[in-house]
């Protein structure tokens, strides 16, 4: 996660969980799903909502996963950096799209990836490249990091705002909200074909926003939030490109929503996507 974030809900204990790719599928022009399981999945603790984790993708040598830390704090990150750069796994952050304890071959996790650039010409980032090129049996490692969304703040009069990078986590929030939850979810995506069908409470309206080709990611989602009646908002949540996350937070705070009722996190910055 980026440095710009509200207080996160952290797990009491973490450990590296090694998993293997079961399958992959293309969901839309900019979304792909990779299903993983096996390995040490019995040590994975599902937390629902927008549970996120550190994802380690081997470069070439799967055994490098055995040298990874169980926690990615200061000491753990230094341990990670001590791995030879030629074999050091790529490190990125992703969210759990779904966990199934009774999958076809045992417990399994769905991870949804945003696709950008091209693996063929090197313009795609490590996560997008992995999603498009992985094969069944490939290994990854994950370390649970908890949640950004804090349901204890309230589930009435919500506003959820995200660009495509936060759609998987927001989908998890919508899925796990109580049936009586109310509010608005603003989800910005690059194309009409990226509008997904998501489960969620009837009282939480899903507003899908399709941005123009040359528009800054998150700008339309922020503009949509700025149209809402802020006096009716009791819990704000904003993730995605840094300007969207901080822009929504600033708008809500200026309108009188207490800071401790806003969960936000800048997942990425426009000039540093890879």
C-alpha positions in Angstrom: 0.0 0.0 0.0 1.1 3.6 -0.6 2.2 5.8 2.3 -0.9 7.9 2.1 -3.5 5.8 4.0 -5.7 5.9 7.1 -5.2 3.5 10.0 -5.3 -0.1 8.7 -6.7 -3.1 10.5 -3.7 -5.4 10.9 -3.7 -9.1 11.7 -2.3 -10.2 15.0 0.1 -12.6 13.4 1.3 -13.1 9.8 3.2 -15.8 8.0 4.2 -16.5 4.4 1.7 -18.7 2.6 3.0 -20.5 -0.5 0.3 -21.2 -3.2 0.1 -22.7 -6.7 -1.8 -21.4 -9.7 -4.9 -23.5 -10.3 -6.4 -21.6 -13.2 -6.7 -18.2 -14.9 -9.3 -16.4 -16.9 -9.9 -13.1 -18.6 -12.9 -11.3 -17.1 -12.9 -8.2 -19.4 -10.4 -6.1 -21.4 -8.7 -4.8 -18.2 -9.4 -7.5 -15.6 -8.1 -11.0 -15.2 -8.6 -13.6 -12.5 -6.0 -16.0 -11.2 -7.2 -18.8 -8.8 -4.6 -20.3 -6.4 -4.5 -23.0 -3.8 -2.6 -25.9 -2.5 0.8 -25.3 -0.9 0.4 -24.0 2.6 -3.1 -22.5 2.1 -4.2 -24.1 5.4 -2.3 -21.2 7.1 -4.4 -18.5 5.3 -6.9 -16.8 7.5 -9.8 -15.2 5.4 -11.0 -11.9 6.8 -13.5 -10.8 4.1 -14.2 -7.3 2.9 -11.1 -5.8 1.2 -8.5 -8.1 2.7 -5.1 -7.3 1.1 -1.8 -9.0 1.1 1.8 -8.8 -0.1 2.2 -10.8 -3.3 5.6 -12.4 -4.1 6.0 -13.5 -7.8 9.2 -15.6 -8.5 11.4 -14.3 -11.3 12.8 -17.7 -12.2 13.8 -19.7 -9.2 10.8 -20.9 -7.1 13.1 -21.8 -4.2 13.6 -18.1 -3.6 10.2 -18.1 -2.0 11.7 -20.2 0.9 13.9 -17.2 1.8 11.0 -14.8 2.2 10.0 -13.3 5.6 6.7 -14.1 7.4 6.2 -10.3 8.0 7.0 -7.4 5.7 7.9 -4.8 8.3 11.2 -3.0 8.4 13.2 -6.1 9.4 11.3 -8.4 7.1 11.7 -6.0 4.1 15.5 -5.9 4.8 15.5 -9.7 4.7 13.7 -9.6 1.4 16.2 -7.1 0.0 19.1 -9.4 1.0 17.9 -12.0 -1.6 20.1 -11.8 -4.7 18.4 -9.3 -7.1 18.6 -11.8 -10.0 16.2 -14.2 -8.2 14.5 -12.0 -5.7 10.7 -12.4 -6.2 8.7 -9.3 -7.4 6.8 -7.7 -4.6 3.4 -6.1 -5.1 0.1 -5.6 -3.2 -3.2 -7.2 -4.1 -6.6 -8.0 -2.5 -8.5 -11.2 -2.0 -11.4 -11.3 -4.5 -12.8 -14.4 -3.0 -11.9 -17.3 -0.7 -13.6 -20.7 -1.0 -12.9 -23.3 1.7 -14.5 -26.0 -0.5 -13.1 -25.4 -4.0 -12.8 -28.2 -6.6 -9.4 -29.2 -5.3 -9.6 -27.9 -1.7 -9.5 -24.3 -0.4 -8.7 -21.7 -3.0 -8.3 -18.0 -3.5 -9.3 -15.8 -6.4 -7.1 -12.8 -7.1 -8.3 -10.2 -9.7 -5.6 -8.3 -11.5 -5.9 -5.0 -13.5 -4.2 -5.5 -16.9 -2.2 -2.6 -18.4 0.5 -2.5 -21.0 1.8 -5.6 -22.8 4.0 -8.4 -21.4 5.3 -8.9 -25.0 6.9 -5.4 -25.2 7.7 -5.0 -21.5 5.2 -2.3 -20.8 3.1 -4.3 -18.4 4.0 -4.4 -14.7 4.9 -7.6 -12.8 1.4 -8.3 -11.6 -0.3 -7.8 -15.0 2.5 -9.8 -16.7 2.0 -12.7 -14.2 -1.8 -12.6 -14.7 -1.5 -12.9 -18.5 1.3 -15.5 -18.6 1.0 -17.7 -15.5 0.3 -21.4 -15.9 -1.2 -24.0 -13.6 1.4 -25.2 -11.1 3.3 -21.8 -11.0 4.2 -20.8 -7.4 3.6 -17.5 -5.6 3.8 -16.4 -2.0 1.5 -14.1 0.0 1.6 -12.4 3.4 -1.7 -11.2 4.8 -1.8 -7.5 5.7 -5.4 -7.2 7.0 -8.1 -4.6 5.9 -8.5 -1.0 4.9 -12.3 -1.0 5.3 -13.4 -0.8 8.9 -17.0 -2.1 9.1 -17.2 -1.0 12.8 -17.3 2.6 11.7 -20.8 1.9 10.3 -22.6 0.4 7.3 -25.3 3.0 6.9 -25.0 6.0 4.5 -21.7 4.8 3.1 -19.8 6.2 0.2 -17.3 3.9 -1.5 -15.1 5.3 -4.3 -12.5 3.6 -6.4 -10.8 3.3 -9.8 -10.2 0.0 -11.4 -7.4 -1.0 -9.1 -9.7 -1.0 -6.1 -12.6 -2.7 -7.8 -11.7 -6.2 -6.5 -11.5 -5.0 -2.9 -14.7 -2.9 -3.2 -16.4 -6.0 -4.7 -15.4 -7.8 -1.5 -16.8 -5.0 0.7 -20.1 -5.0 -1.2 -20.3 -8.8 -0.9 -19.8 -8.8 2.8 -21.8 -5.8 3.9 -25.0 -6.6 5.8 -28.2 -6.8 3.8 -29.5 -3.6 5.5 -26.5 -1.5 4.5 -27.1 1.7 2.6 -25.1 4.1 0.5 -23.4 4.6 -2.9 -20.4 2.8 -4.5 -18.7 4.8 -7.2 -16.5 2.6 -9.4 -14.5 4.1 -12.3 -13.2 1.8 -15.0 -11.3 2.3 -18.4 -14.1 1.0 -20.7 -17.7 0.0 -20.8 -16.7 -3.6 -21.2 -15.0 -3.5 -17.8 -18.3 -2.9 -15.9 -18.8 -6.0 -13.9 -21.8 -7.6 -12.2 -21.2 -7.4 -8.4 -23.2 -8.8 -5.6 -24.2 -6.3 -2.9 -27.0 -5.0 -0.7 -30.0 -3.5 -2.5 -29.6 -0.3 -0.4 -26.1 0.4 -1.8 -26.3 1.9 -5.3 -23.5 0.9 -7.7 -22.6 3.8 -10.0 -20.2 2.6 -12.7 -18.2 5.5 -14.3 -16.4 5.0 -17.6 -13.6 7.5 -18.1 -12.3 8.9 -21.4 -9.1 7.7 -23.0 -7.2 10.8 -22.1 -8.7 11.5 -18.7 -6.7 11.1 -15.4 -7.6 7.9 -13.6 -9.9 8.6 -10.7 -10.9 12.1 -11.8 -14.4 11.1 -12.8 -14.9 9.1 -9.6 -13.9 12.1 -7.5 -16.2 14.4 -9.4 -19.1 12.0 -8.8 -18.4 11.9 -5.1 -18.3 15.7 -5.0 -21.9 15.7 -6.3 -23.2 13.7 -3.4 -25.0 15.1 -0.4 -22.2 14.9 2.1 -24.4 15.7 5.0 -25.9 12.2 4.6 -22.6 10.4 4.6 -21.5 8.7 7.8 -18.6 6.4 6.5 -16.3 7.2 3.6 -14.0 4.8 1.8 -11.7 5.7 -1.1 -8.9 3.7 -2.7 -7.0 3.7 -6.0 -4.8 6.3 -7.6 -3.4 8.6 -4.9 -5.2 11.7 -6.0 -8.5 10.0 -5.9 -8.0 8.6 -2.4 -6.7 11.8 -0.9 -9.2 14.0 -2.9 -12.2 12.1 -1.6 -10.9 12.3 1.9 -10.2 16.0 1.7 -13.7 16.7 0.2 -15.4 14.7 2.9 -13.4 16.3 5.8 -14.0 19.8 4.4 -17.7 18.9 4.3 -17.7 17.9 8.0 -17.2 14.1 8.0 -14.9 13.2 10.9 -11.5 12.0 9.8 -11.8 8.8 11.9 -14.9 7.9 9.8 -13.0 7.8 6.5 -10.9 4.8 5.3 -8.6 5.6 2.4 -5.5 4.4 0.8 -3.5 5.5 -2.3 -2.8 2.2 -4.1 -0.6 3.8 -6.8 0.5 7.1 -8.4 -0.1 8.1 -12.0 3.6 8.5 -12.8 4.7 5.3 -11.0 2.3 2.6 -12.0 4.7 -0.2 -12.6 
